[in-house]
Amino acid sequence: MEAKEWRIEQERLDQVREKLKARMGELEPEVAGLHDQAAEIRRRFWEEVTVNTSSDEDFEETFYTIKQQAAVLSERERRHQLLTQQWRSLNRLFPSPYFGRVDFLEEGLNQSEQIYIGVSSFVDEDGLSFLVYDWRTPIASLYYDHSPGAASYVTPAGRIMGTMELKRQYQIQGGQIRHMFDASVTIGDELLQQMLAKGANSHMKSIVSTIQKEQNAIIRNDDSRLLIVQGAAGSGKTSAALQRVAYLLYKNRDSLKADQIVLFSPNPIFNSYVSSVLPELGEENMQQTTLQEYLEYWLGSSLRLEDPFDQIEYVLTAQSTPNYEARLQGMKYKASEAFLRALENYAQWLGREGMLFNGIRFRDRDLITAEQMRSHFYSYDPSLRLANRVDLLQKWLLKELSQLERKERKASWVEEELQYLDSEQYAEVFGELHKDREVFDIAEHYAVVYEKISKKRRGDEGDFDFAEREEDLLSQRIVKMSFKPLRQSVRKLSFIDVQGLYTQLFGDEAAYREKTNEAEIPVLWPEICKQTKAKLDRLELFYEDATPYLYLKELLEGVRTNTEIRHVFVDEGQDYSPFQYEYLKKLFPRARMTVLGDFGQAIFTQATKLQGDDSPLVRLYGESETNLIRLVRSYRSTREIVEFTKKLLTDGSEIVPFARSGPKPLLATIEGGEKRDARMLKDIAALKAEGFDSIAVITKTAAESRTAFESLRMIQGGEALQLITKETVAFEKGVMVIPVYLAKGIEFDAVLIYEASSQAYGRENDRKLLYTACTRAMHRLQLYTTSDWSPFVQPLPANLYEKAQ
Ligand SMILES: Nc1ncnc2c1ncn2[C@@H]1O[C@H](COP(=O)(O)OP(=O)(O)OP(=O)(O)O)[C@@H](O)[C@H]1O
């Protein structure tokens, strides 16, 4: 670019930075001043108000002064917050105020406007001229959606047409323009090249300066109830999702708060991996959770829940154990919409018969039996929903308990207990009674006055015998305390035998059919029943049973909904079952859903197809409310790695690599595990010497990870290796050994596949595992085997890889 142009741009940049600095300078004392003022008001809050409650007027005045003081304080605090936010965003802009510019000539005008785009807006002193536009403003979408020529953007008032005369990109560091490109067709391949060539990080980066057109469509999609993004590995799904959160928070800043958005992540490490993107963009993080965390919370501690990682570990390692097939069939069936309908029908059936309750026992006696509950339950209007009848039953039980409690006061054990009250308990009771004493005194006083006025003697002097009253109150209290847990458990609906009701479902085929109207029952149903029941008997629950179990619980107790949440994001969406989607839909009735995933990486048994006529996800809200965006360009890996990995899939032909080159994947056949391990460590050392500092040895299973880790660690140079397990919560850079399913969504400079033999990845199901593992690599991919190559590697054309010497 011409030196003159460069100089003009640097001068403008200097001017903008001057203005930023001046504005920050103005704000600083205000920010600090307001902070001090608020602190001072808080400190002197009670000095400023004189509390006087002697008369009604004084009391009223005191009340109003407190209110006024509180209002002043909250106004100062609000203003302080606002100014601090402004100050922070200026501060963020200062080192690099913008990354893009478009010159746009709007139709009907005769002068084009220069639009500079950065991570937030900055307006000149006149309050009108935008020196920098926030990347989320409508006009900024020009930069992402168009190349020079005819262009338009959408505003709330309609579409604005015009011509883009220039599109420029900058790399600015510490106030200096380092690079500047005029872009043509796509947003600067040059800039993107540079971004992608960088090393992997322990935290995901924001992609704000190089968002691609198809990603922008995801970020700014406003009109669908369900947005599905099916995108190849490394196509920027997670990146786009996080930018979308930032966009939504900006666009709806008056009505949407970060905690009204929830992201379901595949695992806890992923949470840590993506946690810095939004703060980097000046936004608060949304809520992040895993489905497992959610299920565990609502299922409580009565059953021990298997997690999805133990489930997949079983699927991958237990092929030779008995009844493996039945478990797999069970997993598939329990993940289906059919099973959800079966549970709904079962709930209907329970409305007519078959409810199971836990009787209430007290001191080894039946207080209220399950049978009594059942007959009460079925005496209610059968047209009422199950949950409403449960509600009525709960009310009845609480009333019944109150009556029983009253009767219980005369029981002999109460008297005994009275004798054994220890001093502490007694003191407590006495304290309580002391409060009652005042009531008692008033009553006594009233009785005396009443006697005088009415000139009638009191009927029974003993009514007000304090000693007797004291004993009464004491026994009342003792019984009340003992009944407290009973009431609590009724309030928690523990009288419903959910476990029994879920178990009851797994009877013989005829019974199951009768209860659920299910026509298609899995072939190995008897064995599935046996396994499910045996697990429940041990007070454990298979992962595939967790959502159905919770769903049944909610059909009985009333469906739990969260109406606060407005947006639900599901990352790695292919790993959720149709059943789980239906459940999420019910759980968040007021939320829009964004599902991002890749069926090419569907490694769990309960996978859901994200697109196509047979996709249950498309059926979830219906086609008219669903939008599908497909991403086929892969940004993470070099062209050579993408060409190699896409051939691992049967239908990967449409995946398009981004034009960034590197060495071809390396295949190393090494005889014997020991030699392989030594070779790997040598290769790791070489990669480190090349400057790569995020390196993963990826294994198929956690069991293999542990063995690999143990043996690699024994070799010189292997001491610094980290083992990543499902318990690992934070993602750090370095050299690590990790099973594929925990590496989902994450990336590394270099990936080494520990054992890519036919034994390890031989079954059709393993194809996607191997693909997922290989696609974690950004710059280098190396595969090792100690025997023959996996059948997915064998047929690959020899020009796609190098063979190691
Ligand atoms: N527009 C972009 N500009 C710069 N980098 C990008 C862009 N899109 C994607 N990337 C980079 O590509 C890599 C992959 O992105 P991301 O993890 O979001 O992909 P993904 O589709 O979620 O991948 P996977 O399904 O394999 O987990 C990241 O390093 C990301 O920063």
The ligand as a Tripos MOL2 file, in Angstrom:
@<TRIPOS>MOLECULE
LIG
   31    33     1     0     0
SMALL
NO_CHARGES

@<TRIPOS>ATOM
      1 N1        -13.6030  -16.6200   11.2910 N.pl3     1 LIG1
      2 C1        -12.5550  -17.0940   11.9300 C.ar      1 LIG1
      3 N2        -11.4780  -16.3290   12.1310 N.ar      1 LIG1
      4 C2        -10.3870  -16.7980   12.7890 C.ar      1 LIG1
      5 N3        -10.3160  -18.0040   13.3120 N.ar      1 LIG1
      6 C3        -11.3790  -18.8070   13.1540 C.ar      1 LIG1
      7 C4        -12.5470  -18.4060   12.4650 C.ar      1 LIG1
      8 N4        -13.4240  -19.4130   12.4840 N.ar      1 LIG1
      9 C5        -12.8280  -20.4080   13.1630 C.ar      1 LIG1
     10 N5        -11.5980  -20.0460   13.5680 N.ar      1 LIG1
     11 C6        -10.6520  -20.8460   14.3400 C.3       1 LIG1
     12 O1        -10.7860  -22.1970   13.9700 O.3       1 LIG1
     13 C7        -10.6210  -23.0410   15.1000 C.3       1 LIG1
     14 C8        -11.8060  -23.9270   15.2370 C.3       1 LIG1
     15 O2        -12.9180  -23.1850   15.6740 O.3       1 LIG1
     16 P1        -14.0270  -23.8100   16.6120 P.3       1 LIG1
     17 O3        -13.3990  -24.5460   17.7320 O.co2     1 LIG1
     18 O4        -14.9980  -22.7380   16.8980 O.co2     1 LIG1
     19 O5        -14.6510  -24.8620   15.6040 O.3       1 LIG1
     20 P2        -15.7700  -25.9700   15.8470 P.3       1 LIG1
     21 O6        -16.5610  -26.0020   14.6100 O.co2     1 LIG1
     22 O7        -16.4820  -25.6970   17.1100 O.co2     1 LIG1
     23 O8        -14.8720  -27.2450   15.9260 O.3       1 LIG1
     24 P3        -15.1410  -28.7370   16.4700 P.3       1 LIG1
     25 O9        -16.4650  -29.1780   15.9970 O.co2     1 LIG1
     26 O10       -14.0490  -29.5230   15.8490 O.co2     1 LIG1
     27 O11       -14.9990  -28.6610   17.9270 O.co2     1 LIG1
     28 C9        -10.3790  -22.1070   16.2710 C.3       1 LIG1
     29 O12        -9.0050  -21.9930   16.4840 O.3       1 LIG1
     30 C10       -10.9470  -20.7930   15.8170 C.3       1 LIG1
     31 O13       -10.2990  -19.7130   16.4490 O.3       1 LIG1
@<TRIPOS>BOND
     1     1     2 1
     2     2     3 ar
     3     2     7 ar
     4     3     4 ar
     5     4     5 ar
     6     5     6 ar
     7     6     7 ar
     8     6    10 ar
     9     7     8 ar
    10     8     9 ar
    11     9    10 ar
    12    10    11 1
    13    11    12 1
    14    11    30 1
    15    12    13 1
    16    13    14 1
    17    13    28 1
    18    14    15 1
    19    15    16 1
    20    16    17 2
    21    16    18 1
    22    16    19 1
    23    19    20 1
    24    20    21 2
    25    20    22 1
    26    20    23 1
    27    23    24 1
    28    24    25 2
    29    24    26 1
    30    24    27 1
    31    28    29 1
    32    28    30 1
    33    30    31 1
@<TRIPOS>SUBSTRUCTURE
     1 LIG1         1 GROUP 0 **** ****
